[in-house]
Amino acid sequence: MKNSKIKSVQISNNNKRKEYLDWICGLMILQMIAGHLVDNSHTNDVFDGLLHILSFFMPWFFFKSGMFFHPANNLHTTIRKAVKRLIIPFIVWGVTGEVIYIILSLIFHPEYDWIFYARLVKASIIDGKPAGGNGPLWYLLSLFIIKAIYTYLYGKCSDIILLILAIGIPATMYYTGWNWLYVVSHTLVGFFYFILGHKLVNYQFNKIILIVASIIFISLAIFSPSYMSMTANDMIYGNYLLDFIYSLSAIIIINNLIKITPPKLLNIVNIQAIGRNSIIYLVVHRPILITCSYLCPIIGIHNPMLIALTMTICLIIIILFFSKWLHHPNYKWMIGA
C-alpha cells in the first residue's frame, strides 16, 4: 500500500507527465467532440471511419483519472472534492442542456406530448445522464460514483475481485440482453479502467509491458478490432470482452509514445491547452451542436458538410468565449474549479 501512495504522489509532482497527459487529453476530447459533431451533422458516411482510430478515448479518460487516485484520502474528503469537481458541473450543465433541448423541442416539435418528456426523464435516470441536451455528462456522474466506491473499498476488497466484477457484471448484462440500466454498466466498465490506471500508473512504462501491449494491440487490430460504446454498453463492432484488452493495450501504447515525444514536436500541434480545459469542452459542446442542428435548416443550410462546417465554427467561437468567461473567479465554480 505504501508503494501505491508513493506512486500517486510521484505522478502528481511530475510536470513532464502532466504535460504529456494534457496533450493526450486534448486529443481525446477533440475525438469525442468530432464524433458527436459527425452524428449531429449526419456526415457519418464521410468521416465515420476516421473516428474509429481512437475508439478507446473514453476508457483513456477513466484510466487517466485512476492514475491520480489518492488512496490516502478518506471517504469524506474524496466525496467533498468530487462533488465540487464533478457533481456541480454535472448539475449546472445538465440542467442547462436539458432546458435548451426542451425549448428547442417545444419550438420545432410541437407534436411532442407529455409522454415524450416523461420518457426523457426516465431515460435520464436509467442512463445516468441528461438524456436530451447533454448526454456526455454521464462521464462526470460515473467518475464520481467510482471515486466514492473505490475510496471506500480500497484496502478492504481485493482489486482482482473488483476487476472481475467490473467486467463480469456489464458483460453479463450485454450477453444476456438485460442491457438497459446503463448507469450501472458504463460505471462498472469505467471502474475497470480506473483501477488499472491506478495500479499501472508507473508499470505501464515498463518496456516489457509496452512490448506485450504492442503485440496484443497489433494482433487484435488485424484479426479482431473492437469498438465499444461505453454509454450504451454495446458494441459498434468487434468482440465485447476483447475490447477491454484492445483498449487497455492502446492506452498503454499512446501514453508511452506521447511521453517520450520531445516537447518541441508536441508543440507543433499544441493541444495541451485544450487538455487542461477539457472540462469546458466536455460540458458545453453538446448543447452547441444540438442548437446548430435545429437552426441550420432554418437559415437555409441543408448540406451535411456545410452543417458540419457551421457547427465547427460555432464550437470554436463559443468555446473560446466560455473558456475565458468560466475562468473568471465568479464563475469558475461552474466547471468545478
N, C-alpha and C positions, 0 to 999 in steps of 0.2 A: 504493500500500500504506500510506503514511503517513497518508493521509486516512482509511482504514478503521480504523487503530489509534486515531486521534483520536476518530472517531465512537463506537467501542466504549467509550472512556473517558468520553466525554460522557454517554452514556446511563446508565452505571454511577453517575455522580455527580449525576444529576438526580433529586432526591427526588420532584418532582411526577410525573415519568414513572413512577417506581416505584409511587406511589400509584394512578395510573390503571391500571397493569398489574395491580396486586393486585386491583383491583375487577373487571376483566375476568376475571382468573384465577379469582376466586371464582365468578363467573357460569358459567364454562366447566366447572369441576369439579362444580358443582351440576347442570349439564346432563348430565355423564357419569353421575353417581350416579342422577339421575332416570331416565335411560334404562335402567340396569341394574335399578333398582327396578321399573320398569314390566314389564320382561322377566320378572323373578323372581316378580312378583305376578300375572302374566297379565292385566294391565289395558291391554294394547296397544290394544284397541278403543276405550277411553275417552280415553287420553292420547297415543297414538302420534303424531297429527298435530301436537300442540304441541311434541313433541321434535324435529321436523324444522326448526324455526325457526333453531336454532343448529347446523345439521348440520356446520359447519366447525370444531367445537370441538377435534378432535384436530389438524388442521392448524395451528390457532392455537397450541397448546402448542409444537409444533416451531418455528414462526415466532418465537415469543417467546424460545425458547431461543437461536435464531440471533442475535437482537438483542443478546445478551450474550456472544457468542463473542469470545474474545480471541486473535487470530492471533499475538500476541507470545509466548504460552506455547509451550514446546517440548512434544514428544510425551510425554515422561516426566512433566512437570508436569500435563498435561491428563489422562493416564490415572490418575495418583495421586489427583487431585481427584475425577475421575469415579467411581473405584472407591468412594471414601468416600461420595459423594453419591448414586450410582445403583446400583452393584452390591451393596453391603452391604444396603440396603433391599430390593433385588430378591431376594436370597438369604433374608434373615431372614423377610420376609413371604410370599415364595413358598413356603418350606418350611412356614410356619405355616398358610397357606391350604390347601396340599395335605394336611397332617396332619388338619386339621379336616374336609376333604372326604372323605378316606378313612375316618375314624372314622364320619362320618355315613352313608357308603355301606355300611360293614360292618354298622351297626346296622339301617338301614332297607331295605337291599337285599342281603340275604344270598345272593341268587341270583347276584350278580356273581361271576364266576370270575376266575382269574388272567389270562385273555385280556383282560378288560376293563381291568385295571390295567396290563397291558403296552401296550395301545393308548393309555392315558392318558400313559404315559411317552413313547411315540412321538409323540403329538400335542404334548407339551410341547417336544420337540426341534424338530419341524417348525415349530411356531408361534412358538418363541422366548418362551414364557411358561408359567407354571404352568397347564396346561390345565383342571384341575378346580376348584381352590379360589380362585385369584386371578389370573384372566386379564388384568385391566387392567395388570398389571405389565409387559406386553410393551413398554410405552412406555419404561420405565427402561432395559431392555436395548438397545432400538433407539437411544435417545438416547446411550447410552454408545458404541455402535459408530460412530454418526455423528460424535460429537465426536473420537474417536480417528482416524477416517479423514480427516476434514476438516482436522484439525491437521497430519496427515502430508502431505496433498496440497496444502495451502494454499501458493500461490505456485509450485507445481510443475506444476499442471494447470489449464487454463482452466476457470473457473466455468461458462461456456457449455457446454462438453463435459460437465461433471459434471451440469448441469441436464438436458441431453438424455438422458444415461444414467439419471438418477434418474426420468425419466418413461418413457423408451423401454423399459427392461427390465421393469418391472412391467406396463406396458401390453401388451407382447408376451406376457407370462405370462397376462394377463387375456383377450386376444383369441384366443389360440391354445388356450386351455383347459388349458395347462400351469401351473395356478394352485394349487399345493399347498404350495410352500415359502414359507410366509407370513412367516417371519422375514426373508427377503430382500426380499419385495415391500413389506411395510409399513415396513421400514427405509429402503428407497430412496425411497418416497413421502415419508416424514418428512424425508429428506435434502434433497429438493426445497424444502420449506418452510423448512428450517433455513438453507440457503444464501440464500434470498431474504430471510429475516428479518435476516441479517447484512448483505446488500447494500442493503436498503431501510430500514435502521434509522432513518435520518433522511429519506430521499427519500419515504417513504410519506406524510409530512405536507405534501408539496408540493401546492398547490391544484390544479394541472393533473392530477397523478396521482390525486388524490381524485375529481375530476370524471370522469375516464376510468373509474376503478374503479366509480363510482356508476352511470354509464351502462351499463357491462358487466353489473354485478350486476342492475340492474333489468330489462335486456333478457333475461338468462338466467333470472331468476326468473319472468318472464312466459312465455317461449317454451320454455325447456328447463331447468327446475330440476333439480339433480342432488344426489345424496347418496351418497357412497362410504363403505363400511365399510372403514376402513383395515386393521383387524386381519385381515380375510379377503381384502383386495384385490378386493372385489366391489362391485357397485352395488346399493343398495337401490332406487334408481330414477334415471333420467336417463342422460346420456352420460358415459362414463368420462373422456375427455380434457377435455371441457368442465368437468368438476367441478374440475379444477385451477384454471382461470380463475375459476370461480364462487366457490370457497373463498378464493382469494387476494384477489379483489375484496371479499368480505365481511370478511376480516381487516383490510384497509386501512380500510374504512369504520368498523368498530366501534372500531378503535384511534383514529381521528380523532375520532369522536363522543364517546367517553368522555374523551379527553384534554382536550377543550375544555369539558366539562361542569363547572360550578362544584362544588367540593368539598362545599358545603352540600347540593346536590341529590343527590350520590352518597351522602352520609351518611344520607339518608332511608332508603335500602336499604343499610345498612352491611355489605357483604360483603368488605371489604378483609381482615379478619382470616382469613376462610376462604381467600382467595387466598394470604395469607402462609403459611398452614399447609396448603396444598393437598396436600403430600406425605402428610400424615397421612390426609386424606380419601381419597387415592388408594389407599393400601396397606391400609386397614382396612375399607373399605365392603363389598367383595365377600364376604369371609368372613361378615360380619354378615348380609347378605342371604341367602346360601345357608343359613346356620343357621336363620334365620327361616322360610325356605321349607319346611324339613323339620319344624320344631317347631310351626308354626301349626296344621296339621291335627291334631296330637296333642292340642293344648289346645282343640280344637273350633272353630277359626277357619277357615272354608272359603270365605267370600265374598271374591272378589278385592279388592274395595275395602277390606274390613276387614284383609285381609292387607297391602295397601299401607300402610294407616294404622299397623298394628303395626310394620311394617318402618321406617317413618319415625320413629316414637317411639324404637325401639331404636337407630336410627342416631344420632339426636340425643343420647341419653343416653350411649351407648358412645363416640361420637366425642368428646364433651365430656370424658369421663374420660381417654381416650387423649391428648387434646390437652394436658392438664395433666401426665399421667404421663410422656409422651415428651419433654417439655421439661426433665425433671429431668436434671442433669448426668450421672447414672449410666446413663441410658437413651437420651439423645438421639442416640447413635451409630446407633441402630436406624432412624432416619429420615435418616441422612446428615448430621446436624448436628455 
